[in-house]
Amino acid sequence: MNRTPREAARELCRAGRRAVDLGLSPGASGNVSVRAGDHTLMSPTGVSLSDLDPDGLSVLGPEGEHVSGPPPSKEYPLHLAMYRRVEGAGSVVHLHSPHATAASCLPAWSASSALPPVTPYLVMRVGQAPLVPYAAPGSERLARNLADLPGSFRAALLANHGSLMAAADPAAALDGAVELEEASRIVVSLRGGGFSVLSAEDVRELTERYGTAWDL
């Protein structure tokens, strides 16, 4: 998607404010970024997503170097790793939303997805979301753990940490994060009881129709 840096900055700030309004970014947690040409605009360290200002974003160069603005969130290596993993990604959203964080503390459903295909909407809008092995927030090891995962995906749960979603633009990335949070809420509420999931045939139909990925 072609956008000017100013347009990209405004989109990112709108998504950050919406994340807070939806209760998905408590305190100063979470971080968001957007691609603008060869540069990446990112939420600064220690700033609530509700307080993002288009003129106060961190600017990273093509190799992830800090070009201008305040220091970026410490999670910038994770964002850069996600851009490298997801072809066509124009924005990345990382949240500490309550149910996704709770689900990230549970064993993964499978090697390819932390969550089971409990609803068609998870499969349609997000696809599989693997569990990234734990590493300290902001560490290069966490970024490597993401980079080393096999398969195709555009979302993930970070073990004992939260969610990560990539999409074409900030609004779409946040929409995906919202769907991931809702699916996590359902899975956490069903924990300890028997429940049904979509069949392999149903999952395959949805992934082929909506262009998501799910290893069966």
C-alpha positions in Angstrom: 0.0 0.0 0.0 1.4 3.4 -1.0 1.2 6.0 1.7 3.1 9.1 2.5 5.1 9.1 5.8 2.5 11.6 7.2 -0.4 9.4 6.3 1.3 6.3 7.7 2.0 8.2 11.0 -1.6 9.2 11.4 -2.9 5.7 10.7 -0.5 4.3 13.3 -1.6 6.8 15.9 -5.3 6.1 15.2 -4.7 2.3 15.6 -2.8 2.9 18.9 -5.6 5.0 20.3 -8.2 2.4 19.3 -6.2 -0.4 20.9 -6.3 1.5 24.2 -10.0 2.3 23.8 -10.7 -1.4 23.4 -8.9 -2.2 26.5 -6.2 -4.1 24.7 -3.2 -2.1 25.8 -3.0 -1.5 29.5 -0.7 1.2 30.9 2.2 1.9 28.6 2.3 -1.6 27.3 2.3 -2.7 23.7 3.9 -1.2 20.6 3.0 -0.6 17.0 4.9 0.1 13.8 4.2 0.9 10.2 6.3 0.9 7.0 6.7 4.2 5.1 8.9 3.7 2.1 12.3 2.4 3.2 11.7 3.5 6.8 9.7 2.2 9.7 7.7 4.4 12.0 7.3 3.1 15.5 5.9 3.9 18.9 8.5 5.3 21.2 9.6 3.6 24.4 7.6 4.3 27.5 4.7 6.1 25.7 1.1 4.9 26.0 -0.5 4.0 22.7 -3.2 6.5 23.6 -0.6 9.3 23.6 1.0 8.7 20.2 1.6 11.8 18.1 2.5 11.7 14.4 5.3 14.2 15.1 6.7 12.2 18.0 7.2 8.7 16.5 10.5 6.9 16.3 11.9 6.6 12.8 14.1 3.6 11.9 16.1 3.2 8.7 16.2 0.3 6.2 18.5 -1.7 8.5 16.7 -0.9 11.7 19.0 1.9 12.7 17.5 4.8 14.7 17.3 7.7 12.3 15.3 10.3 14.1 12.7 11.0 16.8 12.6 9.6 20.3 14.1 6.1 21.1 11.9 3.3 19.7 10.2 0.7 21.8 12.7 -2.0 22.9 10.7 -4.5 20.8 11.9 -3.0 17.5 14.0 -6.2 16.7 10.7 -8.3 17.0 8.9 -6.0 14.6 11.7 -6.1 12.1 11.8 -9.9 12.3 8.0 -10.0 11.7 8.4 -7.7 8.6 11.0 -10.1 7.3 8.7 -13.1 7.9 5.4 -11.8 6.5 5.6 -10.8 2.8 3.7 -7.6 2.1 3.4 -6.6 5.7 3.0 -2.9 6.1 2.3 -2.8 9.9 2.9 -4.8 13.0 1.0 -4.6 16.3 2.2 -6.2 19.5 -0.2 -6.1 22.5 -0.4 -7.4 26.0 -4.1 -7.9 25.8 -5.4 -10.0 28.7 -6.8 -13.1 27.0 -4.1 -13.4 24.4 -1.5 -13.1 27.2 -3.4 -15.7 29.2 -3.5 -18.1 26.2 0.3 -17.5 25.7 0.9 -19.1 29.1 -0.9 -22.3 28.0 0.7 -25.2 26.0 0.4 -24.7 22.3 -2.5 -26.5 20.5 0.0 -27.8 17.9 3.4 -27.1 16.5 1.9 -24.7 14.0 -0.6 -22.9 16.1 -0.9 -21.9 19.7 -4.7 -21.7 19.3 -7.0 -24.4 17.8 -9.4 -23.4 15.0 -12.3 -22.8 17.3 -14.1 -20.3 15.1 -14.2 -19.7 11.3 -13.2 -16.1 11.9 -9.9 -17.0 13.5 -9.1 -19.0 10.4 -10.5 -16.4 7.9 -9.0 -13.3 9.4 -5.8 -14.4 11.1 -4.9 -18.0 10.3 -2.6 -20.1 12.4 -0.6 -18.3 15.1 2.3 -20.3 16.4 3.7 -20.0 20.0 7.0 -18.2 20.0 9.3 -19.7 22.6 9.9 -17.4 25.6 12.8 -14.9 25.6 13.1 -11.7 27.5 11.1 -8.8 26.0 13.1 -6.6 23.7 15.9 -9.2 23.3 17.5 -10.2 20.1 16.8 -13.8 21.1 13.1 -13.2 21.1 13.4 -11.9 17.5 15.5 -15.0 16.6 12.9 -17.3 18.1 10.3 -15.8 15.9 12.5 -15.9 12.8 13.3 -19.6 13.4 9.7 -20.7 13.4 8.8 -22.9 10.4 5.7 -22.5 8.2 3.7 -19.6 7.0 1.9 -17.2 9.4 1.1 -13.6 10.0 0.3 -13.7 13.7 1.8 -15.3 16.7 1.5 -15.6 20.5 4.7 -14.8 22.4 5.0 -17.3 25.3 4.1 -15.7 28.6 4.0 -12.3 26.9 1.2 -11.4 24.5 0.3 -11.3 20.8 1.9 -10.2 17.6 0.0 -9.4 14.3 1.1 -8.2 10.9 -1.1 -6.9 8.1 -1.1 -4.5 5.2 -1.8 -1.4 7.3 -2.3 -0.4 11.0 -6.1 -0.7 11.0 -5.9 -4.2 9.5 -3.2 -5.3 11.9 -5.3 -4.1 14.9 -8.4 -5.9 13.5 -6.3 -9.1 13.4 -5.1 -8.5 16.9 -8.7 -8.0 18.1 -9.7 -11.4 16.4 -6.7 -13.1 18.0 -7.8 -11.7 21.4 -11.4 -12.9 20.9 -10.2 -16.4 19.9 -7.9 -16.4 23.0 -10.8 -15.4 25.2 -12.9 -18.3 23.9 -10.0 -20.8 24.3 -9.2 -19.7 27.9 -12.9 -19.8 28.8 -13.1 -23.4 27.5 -9.9 -24.5 29.2 -10.5 -27.7 31.2 -13.5 -28.9 29.3 -14.1 -30.7 26.1 -14.8 -28.6 23.0 -15.1 -29.0 19.2 -12.9 -27.4 16.6 -13.4 -27.0 12.8 -12.6 -30.0 10.7 -9.6 -30.2 8.5 -11.9 -29.9 5.5 -13.6 -26.8 6.9 -10.2 -25.2 7.7 -8.9 -25.9 4.2 -12.0 -24.4 2.6 -11.6 -21.2 4.6 -7.8 -20.8 4.1 -8.2 -21.3 0.3 -11.0 -18.7 0.2 -9.4 -16.1 2.4 -5.7 -16.5 1.7 -4.7 -17.4 5.3 -2.4 -20.3 6.3 -3.1 -23.3 8.5 -0.9 -26.4 8.5 -3.2 -29.5 8.8 
